[in-house]
Amino acid sequence: MRFGPLPLAQAEGTVLAHTHRLPSRVLRKGQVLDAAAVAALREAGVLEVIAAAYELGDLSEDISAGRLADLMLAPGIGRGRAATGRVNLVAETAGLLRVDASVVDRINAVDESVTLGTLPDYAIVGPREIVATIKVIPFAVPERVLAQAEAAARATPALSLHPFRSLTVGLVSTTLPGLKPTVLDATEAATEARVTGLTGRLLPPLRCPHDAAAIAQALRTLEAQGAEALLVAGASATVDRRDVGPDGIVRAGGEILHFGMPVDPGNLICLGGLREKPALVLPGCARSPRLNGIDFVLSRLFAGVALDGAAIARMGVGGLLKEGPSRPLPRERAAPTKAAMKERAPRLPSVGAIVLAAGRSSRMAPHNKLLIPDRGGKPMVARVVDNLLSSAARPVLVVTGHASAAVADALGGRPVRLVDAPDYADGLSASLRAGLSALPEEVGAALICLGDMPLVTGRMINRLIEAYDPDEGRLIVVPTFRGKQGNPVLWDRRFFAEMAALTGDAGARQLLPRHLDDVAETEIGEDAVLRDFDTVESLDSLPPRLRPPTQPAEG
């Protein structure tokens, strides 16, 4: 690939290196210049461009990234579409990610033009979470370079995902005189949060005296209740593999496989087994919800990854999770307090939400789609608003116009601000303008939401908010499903004036082609972001619980 300044006469067929904003159109970086683009540049007085020219044997950035991504697919790991030389690999289910660092290193050592970044080995991931990113740096790479990277990826899988199993877990908490019940409550709450976070279920915990025989009886009881994994939280820390907690497992018919681990906090964990079920004595730090050694062990158990003494012994690298009293730092180098960290942390602008609910619902006439209730009696617009209120978006503004009183009644006093759009009949742009003008000055970005998309959940909204980062140039966040763009779209405040200047019935999406350099696409993994419900027929495709119980009422 040749790269550098080119006279306009030689630019046709090359790849534009930098965006040109011309009076007639915007030519974005990465665009292949055709005759019309070259003519537009010439008309604007541009004499030369910085561009990349393909040479024999070159492959484009998107083709290269896509080919390498295809070789890295594995059960439970999918991929997004290639864009600007980048392909994200995503988890398709909750599980434990395994990464072969040697394979990643071999791929990255092939050539500076091809890069692969991943989450750490043994990372806990959720559905649709990005686990790796392939980025081809230049606009094209020689096919021989890609072939070497493909050979490295083909030889040994770099990534594998071990889905979590929904295990039923039993917990025994032991007591000693003077131990406050609140301590046991905290241990049980933290344990339940860990178990449910790994897709499991915690049986009602049993409490018994800190005695080996009592522990053994409690473990047998939990076994009879269907426990597939067993935990013991001792009232006193375990200091030996023959201590009370481990002895209880042995008396119940089990065995102790390993005591201790090179993870701090978490040193005093005890790994055992009871009739082919894992049985653990928890370290004292398991009372805390903070990351500690028990998280390392439980995630592997839930993922079905083999766990024995040798595996625990290999957890030392990365196992130092805190500073102990024997390793004090000088005061000036000490870790900042939570308050100080919060104060120093960069603060992203707040993100508000505007729900466009002013339209006449003409495609569903004579019915008002926003007021159609589901089987539980909740109107569609109320479900959309409730989903937003479950997200981090604040404030939530609802723009009303047609049937404004009925829409307000449907929202039933929810903590939203109603904004009237008196000229709503002029089209969607009028509602957008009313919502933007009502946003407080401190709001740095806004999600433009449609009132007829009840399947977009608060979790999806939060994914968009998390992707927004003006410092990194992610100023417009667009949700996608299998590469197709959907709604809602998040816009940084710097576009508000341009959005407010729109007219007619077209929304802000028409501005996207002007600002492609600022767009960050976020793959959601569900088609909810593509589905609006603006006809009576479309209501039949709603999930059963969200369908109207009878023929929609007119409104």
URUR-V306878 format. One record per helix or strand of 2 or more residues. SS is the DSSP state (a for helix, b for strand). FROM is the first residue (numbers start at 1). TO is the last residue. If there is no record, write none. Layout:
SS_FROM_TO / SS_FROM_TO
This chain:
b_2_7 / a_8_10 / b_15_16 / b_20_21 / b_26_27 / a_35_43 / b_48_53 / b_58_60 / a_61_71 / b_77_79 / b_86_91 / b_95_99 / a_101_110 / b_114_118 / b_123_125 / b_130_136 / b_140_142 / a_143_155 / b_159_163 / b_168_175 / a_181_197 / b_201_202 / b_206_209 / a_212_224 / b_229_233 / a_244_251 / b_255_259 / b_270_274 / b_277_281 / a_284_287 / a_293_302 / a_309_313 / a_331_333 / a_338_344 / b_350_357 / a_362_364 / a_369_371 / a_380_389 / b_396_400 / a_404_411 / b_417_420 / a_424_426 / a_428_438 / b_443_450 / a_458_467 / a_470_472 / b_476_481 / b_484_492 / a_493_500 / a_508_518 / b_519_523 / a_527_530 / a_537_541 / a_544_546
